[in-house]
Amino acid sequence: MLWKLLLIASLCLSPVLVRAQEEDQIMDGDEDSLDDGAPLDDGSPLDDGEPIVHEERTTEEEDFVIKASPDAKVFYAFPKMSDETRFPGGKMVKTLIGFQNNGHKSFIVENVEAGFRYPMDYNYVIQNFTSFRYNREVAPGATQTFLYMFVPSEQLAGGSRTFSLVMSLNYKDDEGNLFIDSPFNETVSVYEVDEGFDTEIFFMYILLAAFFGIMLFGAQYLLSSAFGGRKPARKTIETGTGGGIDYDYIPRDHLKKTAKAGKRD
C-alpha cells in the first residue's frame, strides 16, 4: 500500500519539476544573450543608419503669404457714423475706402470684402457681407476713393456681444503680384434701432384703406347696375281743356285787349 502512494506522488511532482527546469534554462539563455550583446545607445540611428532630418521651410514658402505693398496706403471713413464701434442692426452702413499709390507702378484695385468674425478665432465667420468688385486702375501718385456698403443682421443686435469687423482690400500691380490690406479691423457691436414712427407702415395702412374703398365702390356700382336698372314710369300731368278755364281771375281790361286783338287779326 505504501509503495502505491509513493508512486502516485512521484507522478504528480514530475511535471512540476520538468517545468521548473525549462524555465531555468530559458532564463540562463536570456542572460547569456544580454551579456554577449552590445550595450544599448539611445542616440543610435535607425535601421537604415541615417538619422532623422527635419525639413526646413524655404524662403519661397514663407513669402507666399499675401501681404500689403509698401508703396500703397489705405484708409477709411464712415460718413454718417458718430461712433465707429457701434453699428445699427438691419440698416445700411456706408464706408469710404481710400487707396493711395505712393510707388512708381500702377495698381489695380480688384475688390473689397468684409465680414463679422469671432474675436477669439478669426477663422470663424459670423456674418459674411457682399463683396464689391471695382477693377479700377490707380496711377502712381494718385488717390482714389471707393464706396463700400454692408447691412449688419438684426439678429446680432442687442446684448453685450462684440464682433470683429474685418475689411479686406485686394489689389495687384502691373506684373500681376497680389496684395491685400485691411483698412478696418476693429472690435464692434450691433445695436437695435428704436424707431418711434415707422413711415413705411403708415403708408402701407393708407394703401390698404384706399384699396378697400375702391373695392366697396366697385361692389356698390355692380349692385346698382344689376338691381336698379329699371327706371320708374313718369306720371302724366293733366293740363285741362279750354272750356274749363275760370276767367274770374283774369282782369277785365286784359280780356278786352285780347278780344280787340283777335278781331283785328
Buried (B, 14 or more C-beta within 10 A) or exposed (E): EEEEEEEEEEEEEEEEEEEEEEEEEEEEEEEEEEEEEEEEEEEEEEEEEEEEEEEEEEEEEEEEEEEBBEBBBBEBBBEEBEEBEEBBBBEEBEBBBBBBBEEEEBBBBBBBBBBBBEEEEEEEEBBEBEBBEBEEBBEEEEEBEBEBEBBBEBEBBEEEEBBBBBBBBBBBBEEEEEBBBEBBEEEBBBBEEEEEEEEEEEEEEEEEEEEEEEEEEEEEEEEEEEEEEEEEEEEEEEEEEEEEEEEEEEEEEEEEEEEEEEEEE
